[in-house]
Amino acid sequence: MTSLSVETLAAAAAPITSAGNAQLGIAVLAGIALIVLLITRLKMHAFLALTIGSLALGVLAGAPLDKTITSFTAGLGSTVAGVGVLIALGAILGKLLADSGGADEIVDTILARAKGRAMPWAMVLIASVIGLPLFFEVGIVLLIPVVLLVARRGNYSLMRIGIPALAGLSVMHGLIPPHPGPLVAIDALHANLGVTLALGVVVAIPTVIIAGPLFSRYAARWVDIQAPEQPATGPSGAPVDREHRPRFGATVATVLLPVALMLVKALVDIVVDDKADAVQKVTDVIGSPLIALLAAVIVGMFTLGRAAGFTRARLSVTVEKSLAPIAGILLIVGAGGGFKQTLIDAGVGQMILDLSKSWSIPTLLLAWLIAVAIRLATGSATVATISAAGLVAPLAAGMPTTQTALLVLAIGAGSLFFSHVNDAGFWLVKEYFGMSVGQTVKTWSVMETIISVVGLGFVLLLSLVL
């Protein structure tokens, strides 16, 4: 693990306070506790809770209020500037995939080729592919009707089919950009997106297999329920028109296009490593997250939208409707960035560094533990990722590229730990599957914990060989 000198840390951020570790530690705990209280008890929107918590943290740390406000607004602005457009482009691509029937085409094509024991593996494949461009909640709304339909028609236990689908969506949400959490962590830690994506895929594949098809065998024994009756509808609640769907190959190619472009850039960076090389210059442009996602959106307008018979006006409406639901996400992500910057400017990085040295805790494990604690307290994977990234950001300075990427993945894995009653996803799964709270804990909550622990395990293994 890479260590960080006091001089390097001092150069990385200008402190807004000279408070001692004891006062700063109390301020951090109080700030996080206030955020947790506002979100869980008072049901305040996470954007407002993060804003109030950031200001409280700065004041309790002994910083002038005007400097705290400056830190918060600077962090909010830089975070939105770094990931806001990417989140918007991902939302547009996901909406095109859903409205055009492309997602249904992927589902039907794979299910037509999967029978019997292969069905759980087919579900995890469907969820993983569709989960790349879609936010977790949208993916659930899209896939749940399919899960219920397959379980009823094939007379499968609901958990045998549902857990693999949920695992695929959750792993994509926590570990793989362009989802908001990983993007914010990459931005905060100045990680290489292509390398993080590549290593994220390496970690995600075995993790989703263990938490999905393999764990579903036990989940089906613990909670043996049949699928409740529910019509199989598209994400908008209306049946998808099967006569005007885009082709399977074109749909999958469009979804995987940004991933492929970013991976090509990462590969060229590793092999060539010459900024003057013409090939590397080209891949640096086309493999940048903005260009890769923008290219996928533009291609998707033809391979998905026009293939489904969308007019220019319909395409415009689809794009417009895709942006409205992400307003809250952007505000939460932005406020989380403000909270992160307040933590950094208050000198929390040095405090974390001092503690990690005295406790001899590896940086990757420390980052995971911080994310776990915030996840358990707030119930939000995104808030956990943003806050943990802010706390450990100074520790990433001077780290090799691969180690910084693994730090992002460790935080992402920690942010998924044991979803319970303070997580909106917990109630979403419970209500869709018609389970009790106890049954949801035995299945969904345990599955999330397996993803978190197994994901960390593979991150630590990679850190030993990279």
N, C-alpha and C positions, 0 to 999 in steps of 0.2 A: 504494500500500500504506500502511496506517496504522502509524505508529510509536508507541512506548510510552515515556513518560517514566519516569525513575528514581523520582520521587515516586509516580506511579500504581502502579508495580510494588510499591513498598514498602507501599502501602496494601492491595494485593491479597492479600498473604500475610505471615504472621509467620514469619521465618526461624528454623529450629531450629539454625543454625550460622552463624558469621561467617567461614567458610573462604574463602580466596582462590580466584580462578578456576582456578589451576593445580591446587590440591588438590581442588577440587570437580570439575574435569574428569576427573582421575584416578579419583575416587570413582565418577563416573557410568560411565566406561568399564569400571571393574572390576566394578561392580554389574551392568551389562548383560552383560559377558563371563561372569560367574558364572551368570547366568540361562541364557545360551546353553549353557554347559558342562553345567549340570544337566539341561537339557531334551534336548540332542542327544547328549551322551556318556553320561551316567548314566541317561538315560531316566526322569528324575524327572517326576512330574506337574507341569504348568505352575503349578498353585495353590501347591504347596510351593516351586517354584523362584522364583516371584515374591515369595513371602513372605520367603525367605532372602535373595534379592537385594536386597530393600528394606532389610532390617535391615543388611546388609553395606554398602550405599551410605551409610546414615546414619552408621554407625560410622566408615567411612573418610573421610567428610566432616568428622569431628570433632564430631558431635552427640552429646549424651548419649543412651544407649540408651533411657531411659524416654521422652524426647521423640520419638525415632524411632518407638517402638512406638505412641505416641499419634497421630502423624501417619499411620502405616500403618492403624491401626484406624479412625481418623476417615474416611480416604479410602475404605476398604473399606465402611464403613457407609453413607456418603453415596452411593456408586456403586450399591450394591445397592438402596438406597431409591429411587434415581432411575430405574433401568432394570430392576430385578429383576422387578417385577410385569408390565412390558411384555413381557419375554422369556417369562414364564410364559403370558401371554395369547396371544402369538404361537404358542407350542408347542401350546396347546389348539386353536387354530384350524387349525393345520397337521394335527394328529392327526384332527380331525373331517373335514377335507378328504380325507385319505388313507383312513381307515377306512370312510367312507360311500360310497366309490366316486366321489366328486365329481371327484377328480383324473383318474380314468380316463374320466369323462364328458367332461371338457374335452379330453383327449387324443384320444379317439375322434371327437368332433365335428369338431375342427379337421383331423385327418388324413383324415376322409372327404371334406373339401372341398379337400384339397391333393394335387396330383399332379405328378410329374415334377420340373421345376426349382423348383417352389414348395415342395417338401418341406423343404429346409433352412430356409426362412423360416418354415414352419409349426412346425418344431422349436424355433426360437428364440422364437417367440411362446408356445408351450406352456410352455417352461422359464421364461420371464419371468413369465408369469401365475402358474404354480404356485410359482415361486421367491419370490414376495412374502411369503407367510406361513410358508414352510418353511425350516428351517436347511439349509445347503449339503449336509451329509452325508445328511440325510433326502431332499432333493430328488434326489440322485444315485441313492440306493437305489430311489426311486420311478420315475425316468425311464429308468434304464439298460435295464430289460427292454423298454420301449417302443422305445428307440433300436435295440436289437438286433433286435427283431421287424420294425420298419420297414425296416431295412437288409437283412435277409434276404428279406422278401417283395418288396421293390422292386428287389432286386439292386443296391443302392447301395453305394458305398465307405463303410466304417464311419465314416471321418473326415468325410465329406461330411454325414452326419446327426448324428454325435456331437459334433463341435466346436460347432455352433450351440446345441445343448442345454446343453453345458457352459458356453458363454459367457453364455447367459441366466442360468443359476444363479449364476455367479461374479460377474457385474455386480450382480445383486440383493444378493448377500452382502456385497459391498464398499462399495456406494454408497447403498443404499436402506434406510432404517428401515422396519420394526422389527427388522432384523437387529442382533445384539449389538454389532458393531464400530461402525457408524454411530451407534447409540443412545448408546454410551459416549462417543464423540467429541463428540456434540451436548451431552451433559451436562457434559463436562469444559470445553468451550469456551463454554458458556452460549449456544449457537446456537439460533435459532428453528427448531423441528422442521418446521413447515409450509413455511417458505421453503427449508430444506435439502432437504426431500422434493421440492418443485417443481423446484428447480435440479438435484437428483439425477436426476430423470426426464429433464430436458433433456440432461444429460450422458450418461445411460445409453443413450438411444435410438441416437444415432449410434455410440457406442462398441460396443454389442453388435452392430450391423450390420457394422461393420468387422471386429471380432474373431470374429464368428460366421459368417454365410453367406459373406461375401467371403473371409475367410482360409481357410475350409474348402476352397475350391477348390485352394489351394496345399498345404494339409495333406494332402489326398487324393492329391496327386501324390507328395509326399515319403514318405508312409506309406500305401501302397495295400494295405489288408488288408480281408478280409471279416469279417462279424460271427461270433463264435464261437457255438456252440450254447448256448442258455440258455433255460429256460422263462420265458414272460412272466407274471410274478406280481406281485401287489400288494406294498406295502412290508412287510407282515407275513409274506410268503412264501406266502400262500394266494391262489388265484385270486379276483378280485373278482366278486361276484354282479352280473351285468348287469341282472337283473330289478328290482332295488331301488335304483337309483341316483337321486340328485337330478337335477332338470332342469338343462340346460346354462346357461340364462339365470340361474336362481336361484343356481347355484354361482359363476358369474363375478361376479355382483352382490355376493355375500357376501364373496368374496375382495377385491374392490376397494372395499368399503364403508369400511374405515378410511382408505384412501388418499384416497378422495373427501372424507370429512369433514375430514381434516387439510388438504387442498388448499383446500377452501372457507374454512376458517379463515384460511389464509394469504392468500387473495384478498381477503377482507373486511378483514383487517388492513391490507392495502396500499391498498384503495380508501377505506375509511371513516376509519381512524386516529383514532378518537374513543372512548376507554374508557367514556364515559357513554352511548354509543349502544346501544339495546336489541338491535339485530341483532348488533352486535359482541359484546355480552355473551353472547348465546346461542351464537354460533359459537365463542367462546373456550372454552365448556364442552364442546359436542359435538365440537369439533375438537381438544381436548386428547388426547394419545396414549392416556392411560388410558381415557377414555370412548369414544374411537373404536374401540379394540381390544376393549373390553368389550362394546360394542354389536355388533360383528361376531361375537364369540363367542356372545352370546345369540341373535342372529339365526341364526347357523350351527347352533345346536342344533335349530332348527325346519326351516330350509331344507336342511340337510345331514343332521343326525342323524335327526330324525323323518321326513323324506322318505324316508330309507333304511330305515325301519321300526325304528329303535332305540327300545327301551323306556327308561324313566327309569333303570333299573338299568344298562342298556348304556351310556347317556350318561355316567353316573357313572363307570363303569369306564374309558371312553375318556378322560375328563378325568384320572382318576388315573394312567393309563398314560402320558399325555402329559407329566406333570410329572417323573417319575422320571429320564428321560434328560437333563434339563437341569440336574441338580444340579451336575455337573462344570462346565458352562458358567457357571453362576452363581458358582461358587467362583473360577473363572479370572477372570471379569469383575470380581468383587469384589477379588481380590488385585491385579489390574491397576490398579484404582482406588486401592488402598493404595499401590502403587508410584508411581502418578502424583502422589499427595499428598505422598509423601516427596520426590520430585523437586522439587515446587513449594516445599515448606517449607525445603528445603535451599538454596534460592536459585538453582536451575538456570535458572529463567526469565531472571534478570538476566544470567547467563552466556551463554545462547543469544542474548539481545538484544544484548549487547556484540559477540559474534562475528558476528552477522548484519549489524550496522552496519559493522564493520571489513571484512567480506568483500563488502558490498553485494549480498547475496543476497536476492531478493524472498521475503517470508514464505511465500507459497504454495509456491514451489520448495523452500525450506528444509524445510518440513513434509513434502513429498513425499520428499525425499532421506533424511530421518530415518526415515520409515516404511519406505522401501526397504531401508535398512541393517539395520533390526531384522527385517524380513521375511526377508531373505536369511540372517540369522544364526539366527533361531529357527524359521523355517518356518511360523509361525502368523500368519495375517492379523489375528486378534483381538488377540493380544499386541502385534503391530506397531502396530495402531491405538491401543490403550490407552496404550502407552508413548510414542508420538509425540505423542499428544494431551496427555499430561502434560508433555512437554518444551516444547511450544510454547504451552501454555495462557495464560501471562502475556502473550504477544504478541497475543492476541485481545482484550484489554481495550481498550475504546475503538473497536474496529473497527465499521464499519457492519454492519447485519444481513446484508446480502447477502455481504459479504466474509468474515464469520465462517462463514456457510454454505459458501462456497467453500473455506475453510480445512479444514472437515470433509471435503469431497469430495476435496481434494488428499491428505489423509492416507489416506482410504479407497482412492484410486487407488494410492498408494504401497504400501499393505499387500498388494496383489495381485501385486506384481512377481515374475516368474520363480520360480514354484513349482518346487522341486527335491527331492532325496532326503530332506531333513529335514522335509518337509511330508507329513502323513498323506493329504491329498487327492491328492498325486502317486501314492502307492501304490494308493489306492482306484481311481483312473482306470486305472492300469497293469493291475491285476489284472482289473477288470471287462471291459476291452477286449482283454485278452490280448496286450498289447504288450511289447516289450523296454524296458529303461531308455532306450536311445538313441531309440527311436521315441516314447516318452512325452515326452522332452525336446523333440524336433522338433515335436510337436503341442501337447500340453497346456501345457508350460512356455513355449513361444513365444506361445501364445494368451494366457496370463496376462500376459506382458510387454506384448503389444499392448494389452490392456485397460488396463494401468497407464499406459503412455505416452500412448495416445490419450485416456484419461480426463483425464490432466493437461493435455494440449493444449487440450481443450475447456474445462476449468476456467480456464486462463489466458486463453483467448479471452473467456469470460464476464466475467472480472475487468476486461477493458479497456472493456466496454460498460456494466457495472453500477456 
